[in-house]
Amino acid sequence: MMSVNTSLSLLERLSDRSSEADWERLHAIYAPLLQRWLARYGVSGSDQDDLTQDIFHTVFREIPQFRHNGHTGAFRRWLRIMIVNRLKWFWRSRRTHASLNTDALLASMEDPNSDPNVMWELEHDVHVAKRLLELVEHRFTGTSWEAFRLQVLQGCRASETASMLGITVNAALIAKSRVLKALRDEARGMIELE
């Protein structure tokens, strides 16, 4: 059974200075994605860890002022801007300007229509959706989760799902609906779930 807390999205809870568990959840969702992106832009080893921590510190400090404008991808773009700004600071402080063409890289990162940013948008949503699936799965019975998985992730009809799992069509539809609601609640503001 889901807790009452899941009716608010993670972003709303974070902006209200919510619990440590919410911050741990944000870290669990985003740390692997940030590390991958930092590695692509020439940050390695302990610098990756330090910069990731710095980005989370900045998010912690700034999220109370973040107001989602209702447009798809607002949080994703806000986070990308934070990453770009922290990378600028990192490159300037490390004087790595000579070893990387950071001016061209920063220009492409700041352009919302550039290939790196189009890739960020796609990779962000896929990564966050996968992580959210992993984080909400434990809330549901094995049968409910499998009914959702078969219908949503594999495209099976409710009648096929019911037959495979030995449940009613109504139970298959209810399971799908409940899991989708949990995902929408958690993803609200971060990604759009169809």
C-alpha positions in Angstrom: 0.0 0.0 0.0 1.3 3.5 -0.9 1.9 6.0 1.8 0.0 9.3 1.9 3.3 11.1 1.2 3.4 9.8 -2.4 0.4 12.0 -3.4 2.8 14.9 -3.6 5.6 14.8 -6.2 9.2 14.5 -5.1 9.9 18.0 -6.4 7.1 19.6 -4.3 8.4 17.8 -1.2 11.9 18.9 -1.8 11.0 22.5 -2.3 9.2 22.4 1.1 12.5 21.2 2.7 11.2 17.7 3.1 12.8 14.7 4.7 16.2 13.2 4.3 14.6 10.3 2.6 13.3 12.5 -0.2 16.9 13.9 -0.8 18.2 10.4 -0.8 15.6 9.5 -3.4 16.6 12.4 -5.6 20.2 11.4 -5.2 19.4 7.8 -6.1 17.6 8.9 -9.2 20.0 11.5 -10.4 23.6 10.7 -9.2 24.2 8.0 -11.9 23.0 10.3 -14.7 25.1 13.2 -13.5 28.2 11.1 -13.2 27.7 9.8 -16.8 27.3 13.4 -18.1 30.2 14.7 -16.1 32.4 11.9 -17.5 31.4 12.9 -21.1 32.6 16.4 -20.4 36.0 15.5 -19.2 35.4 15.1 -15.5 36.8 12.0 -13.9 37.5 10.2 -10.7 37.2 12.0 -7.4 36.5 15.3 -9.3 33.3 13.6 -10.6 32.2 12.7 -7.1 33.0 16.2 -5.8 31.2 18.0 -8.7 28.2 15.7 -8.3 28.1 16.6 -4.6 28.4 20.2 -5.5 25.5 20.0 -7.9 23.3 18.4 -5.3 24.3 21.0 -2.8 23.3 23.7 -5.3 20.0 22.0 -6.0 19.4 21.8 -2.2 20.1 25.5 -1.8 18.1 26.6 -4.9 15.1 24.2 -5.1 12.9 26.3 -2.7 13.0 29.0 -5.4 12.3 26.6 -8.3 8.8 27.1 -9.6 7.7 24.6 -12.3 6.2 26.6 -15.1 4.0 23.7 -16.2 5.9 23.2 -19.4 7.3 19.8 -20.2 11.0 19.5 -19.2 11.2 22.6 -16.9 13.0 20.8 -14.1 15.2 18.9 -16.6 16.3 22.3 -18.2 16.8 23.9 -14.8 19.0 21.0 -13.7 21.0 21.2 -17.0 21.6 24.9 -16.4 23.0 24.1 -13.0 25.3 21.4 -14.5 26.5 23.8 -17.1 27.2 26.5 -14.5 29.0 24.1 -12.2 31.1 22.8 -15.1 32.1 26.4 -16.0 33.2 26.9 -12.4 35.0 23.6 -12.4 36.9 24.2 -15.6 37.9 27.7 -14.6 39.1 26.6 -11.1 41.1 23.7 -12.5 42.5 25.7 -15.4 41.7 22.8 -17.8 40.8 25.3 -20.4 43.9 24.4 -22.4 43.3 20.7 -22.5 39.6 20.9 -23.6 37.9 23.2 -26.0 35.7 24.4 -23.2 34.4 27.5 -25.0 32.9 25.5 -27.8 31.7 22.9 -25.4 30.0 25.4 -23.2 28.4 27.2 -26.1 26.9 23.9 -27.3 25.7 23.1 -23.8 24.1 26.5 -23.4 22.2 26.1 -26.7 18.9 24.3 -25.9 18.8 23.0 -29.5 22.3 21.6 -29.7 22.9 17.9 -30.1 24.3 17.5 -26.5 21.1 19.1 -25.1 18.7 17.1 -27.3 20.6 14.0 -26.1 20.4 15.3 -22.4 16.6 15.7 -22.8 16.1 12.1 -24.1 18.6 10.5 -21.8 17.2 12.3 -18.8 13.7 11.1 -19.3 14.7 7.5 -20.1 17.0 7.4 -17.1 14.5 9.0 -14.6 11.7 6.7 -15.8 13.8 3.6 -15.3 14.9 4.7 -11.9 11.4 5.6 -10.8 10.2 2.2 -12.0 12.8 0.6 -9.8 11.9 2.8 -6.8 8.1 2.2 -6.9 8.2 -1.5 -7.7 8.4 -2.5 -4.1 5.0 -0.9 -3.3 3.2 -3.5 -5.4 2.6 -7.3 -5.2 4.4 -9.4 -7.8 1.2 -10.0 -9.7 0.3 -6.3 -9.8 3.7 -5.4 -11.0 3.7 -8.1 -13.6 0.3 -7.0 -14.8 1.6 -3.4 -15.2 4.8 -4.6 -16.9 3.0 -6.8 -19.4 0.5 -4.1 -20.4 2.6 -1.0 -20.3 6.1 -2.1 -21.1 5.3 -5.0 -23.4 2.1 -3.8 -24.9 -0.1 -6.8 -24.0 -3.9 -6.3 -23.9 -5.6 -6.6 -20.5 -7.3 -9.8 -21.6 -3.9 -11.4 -22.6 -2.4 -10.2 -19.3 -5.2 -11.6 -17.3 -5.0 -15.0 -19.0 -1.2 -15.2 -18.5 -1.4 -14.3 -14.8 -4.6 -16.1 -13.9 -6.4 -13.0 -12.8 -9.5 -11.1 -14.1 -9.3 -8.5 -16.8 -10.5 -6.0 -14.2 -7.7 -6.9 -11.8 -5.2 -6.4 -14.7 -6.6 -3.0 -15.5 -6.6 -1.9 -11.8 -3.0 -3.0 -11.3 -1.9 -1.1 -14.4 -3.8 2.0 -13.2 -2.4 1.9 -9.7 1.2 1.6 -10.8 0.8 4.3 -13.4 -0.7 6.6 -10.8 2.3 6.0 -8.5 4.7 6.7 -11.3 2.8 9.9 -12.3 2.8 11.1 -8.7 6.6 10.5 -8.4 7.4 11.8 -11.8 5.3 14.9 -11.8 7.4 17.9 -12.8 10.4 15.7 -13.7 9.2 13.9 -16.8 6.0 13.4 -18.7 4.5 9.9 -18.5 2.1 9.1 -21.4 
